[in-house]
Each structure stands twice: as C-alpha cells, then as structure tokens.
Amino acid sequence: MKSALVIGYGQIGSEIGSQLTAAGVHVAVATRSAPAAVPVTATAGPGSAEPAYADNANRANRANRANRADHATIARVRADASDPAQLLEAAAGSDVIFACVHAPYDSRVWAQVLPQLEKTIMDVAAELGIPVIFPESVYAFVGLTSPVTESSPFAPVEEKGRIRQQLMEARLEHPATSASIIAGDLLGRSAQPMSSVVKMCITDPISKGRRARVPARSDVPHGITVIEDLAAAMIRAGQLLEDVPTGTHRLLIAPSSNPTLAEIAKFTHEHLGTRPKSPLSLPRWTTRVAGIVERSMYELNQLSPIWYSACVIESGAFAEELGTTDWREGVRQML
C-alpha cells in the first residue's frame, strides 16, 4: 500500500490518516469542504505517547511505524462521496479506500442515505480495481445471546440493525472487493461524545466532577474497541485484500475487550484521583421518554439490549495478530 483515500475525517478517519502517514503512505482525505494540506504529526497512535497497555507485539509494530516518519502532511481534496464523478477523481491513484463517512444518528436518515452512498463508493472502488474498507458496528447482531464473532448470524432487533445488515449484505453481493471491520463502543483520544456513550456518560462527567449516569446496566460485560486498534485493523484489512479475487468480502472483528461500565467508571476515578462513585444506572424508560423529544435518545432506547444485557465481542485470529490495546489506555486518552 503506497497511497490511500480516506473518506471522512472524523474520529476514525483522522486516526487512519495518522497511522498511514506514520507508515509512509501517501494519504488523501476527501471531505465536502477541504482546506489546504493539513500538517499531521506522524505517531504510533492517535497521540505522541506510546500506548501504555498495548501488548509487546502491538507496541513494537507501532513504534517501528512511528520511526519511519517524524512529520507528514495529508492532502485534503474536496469531494462529495455521493457524487460518482467527484469521488472517482479523488480516488484516482489510490491503492485502497477507507470509507469513514456516515450520516446523522437517525435510522430514517440512514435508510435514505447510506445504501446509495455505499453503492457509489463501491462502484468507484470496483471501477478502479481497488478494495474499500468499512468500519462496522455490532448493531446487526444485537439479538444474539452468544458473543459476537466473525461467523455470527445476523440478529437485528430494530431498524438501525436491519439497515446495518442490509449494508453488509450489499457489500457481499457487490463486485467491489471490500471488508467490514466490526468494533464495539469506541474509546480513544479522537472519540466524540455523540459517538461514544462511554465518553458522553462516564469519562466526561467524571472529569467535570459529576457522577456518571449510564442508560444501561453497569454490571454486565460491554464490547469496547480503542479507536487506534480499529484503525490498525482497517489498515491491515486493506493490505490483506490486495491480492484476493475481485469481489471478495471479508467480515472481521477489530481487537476488542469486554469490561463492565462500572469497571470503566472505577478506573476513571482512580486515574483522576477522585473518590470512586458507582455509575447511576438509568432505567430503560428514561431514554424512551426522552426519545419523544430527542431523536438520538429514541435511537439509543431502541438498542436497549446492547446496554441492559451482556454484549460481548469475541475477537479472533485477525485481532490476535494485531494485538489489543488495553481499554484503560483508551480511557486515559479521553481524560
């Protein structure tokens, strides 16, 4: 991989760009509004510090990448991912596309926007003969009573999960070579409150002296992925798809772990040196009532099984090869 196009520059796209430039890969980032090239400090992860809890192999690999480049720039190009001509021009010369663009947290918008958006991206990838890598959630597997694995059957329980299933099925059927990389709730330096319930409900409130309040049970395992691990997994998937038959689709799980939300809150207090307080577990009806006036709360309530039952992600050989950053490091990065 010598060059890559990253579509979207949010919490995932920015980390992919950072890791790729650290490895000496030329990166172009496509967004609807693109300023001039942005300088990016090339690091082993989302920050300059080595992950304190990464295993030895993971730490060594990222240190080697960081040593390749002390400073790099990312080219920014203006392109609407829903416009085939603009996207084709932006992707020309790239070896892989990382599709990190998304839509507002509203199942009605997802149904209207995402299928055609992903089709356009895959059409461009197929025309250029390059793979496209998508980040993916566990939403299509919420109804399972067993851990989510790379061979799990789909089991959606609400509209967002059904849409995610349809998207993965469309990737499988499309002639483009692609991969879907499943991750849990995201932690890390680039995590955004509206995309990370842990950040919104636990680390941000505790760091401001407030008690954590979670729309969930705090005593059951909950699948967690550190963003730098998701980015590394997406990059590795891009490498693995370089020499596979056209039209191949891989469903892979990023390195993940399964702490309870109570454990996350306890560690947050310990790291900040504040008096530990157990997170207040809000009953399901609170998000149901809030959802009457706030759509994001409605959507959160629809996914109650993720939050009020165990939601365990079982990583496989792909994740073991990459190594897993301890979730505590992801929490540290958010504080």
C-alpha positions, 0 to 999 in steps of 0.5 A, a space after each residue: 500500500 503506497 497511497 490511500 483515500 480516506 473518506 471522512 475525517 472524523 474520529 476514525 478517519 483522522 486516526 487512519 490518516 495518522 497511522 498511514 502517514 506514520 507508515 509512509 503512505 501517501 494519504 488523501 482525505 476527501 471531505 465536502 469542504 477541504 482546506 489546504 494540506 493539513 500538517 499531521 504529526 506522524 505517531 504510533 497512535 492517535 497521540 505522541 505517547 506510546 500506548 501504555 497497555 498495548 501488548 509487546 507485539 502491538 507496541 513494537 509494530 507501532 513504534 517501528 511505524 512511528 520511526 519511519 516518519 517524524 512529520 507528514 502532511 495529508 492532502 485534503 481534496 474536496 469531494 462529495 462521496 455521493 457524487 460518482 464523478 467527484 469521488 472517482 477523481 479523488 480516488 484516482 491513484 489510490 491503492 485502497 479506500 477507507 470509507 469513514 463517512 456516515 450520516 446523522 444518528 437517525 435510522 430514517 436518515 440512514 435508510 435514505 442515505 447510506 445504501 446509495 452512498 455505499 453503492 457509489 463508493 463501491 462502484 468507484 472502488 470496483 471501477 478502479 480495481 481497488 478494495 474499500 474498507 468499512 468500519 462496522 458496528 455490532 448493531 446487526 447482531 444485537 439479538 444474539 445471546 452468544 458473543 459476537 464473532 466473525 461467523 455470527 448470524 445476523 440478529 437485528 432487533 430494530 431498524 438501525 440493525 436491519 439497515 446495518 445488515 442490509 449494508 453488509 449484505 450489499 457489500 457481499 453481493 457487490 463486485 467491489 472487493 471490500 471488508 467490514 471491520 466490526 468494533 464495539 463502543 469506541 474509546 480513544 483520544 479522537 472519540 466524540 461524545 455523540 459517538 461514544 456513550 462511554 465518553 458522553 456518560 462516564 469519562 466526561 462527567 467524571 472529569 467535570 466532577 459529576 457522577 456518571 449516569 449510564 442508560 444501561 446496566 453497569 454490571 454486565 460485560 460491554 464490547 469496547 474497541 480503542 479507536 487506534 486498534 480499529 484503525 490498525 485493523 482497517 489498515 491491515 484489512 486493506 493490505 490483506 485484500 490486495 491480492 484476493 479475487 475481485 469481489 471478495 468480502 471479508 467480515 472481521 472483528 477489530 481487537 476488542 475487550 469486554 469490561 463492565 461500565 462500572 469497571 470503566 467508571 472505577 478506573 476513571 476515578 482512580 486515574 483522576 484521583 477522585 473518590 470512586 462513585 458507582 455509575 447511576 444506572 438509568 432505567 430503560 424508560 428514561 431514554 424512551 421518554 426522552 426519545 419523544 423529544 430527542 431523536 438520538 435518545 429514541 435511537 439509543 432506547 431502541 438498542 436497549 439490549 446492547 446496554 441492559 444485557 451482556 454484549 460481548 465481542 469475541 475477537 479472533 485470529 485477525 485481532 490476535 495478530 494485531 494485538 489489543 490495546 488495553 481499554 484503560 489506555 483508551 480511557 486515559 486518552 479521553 481524560 
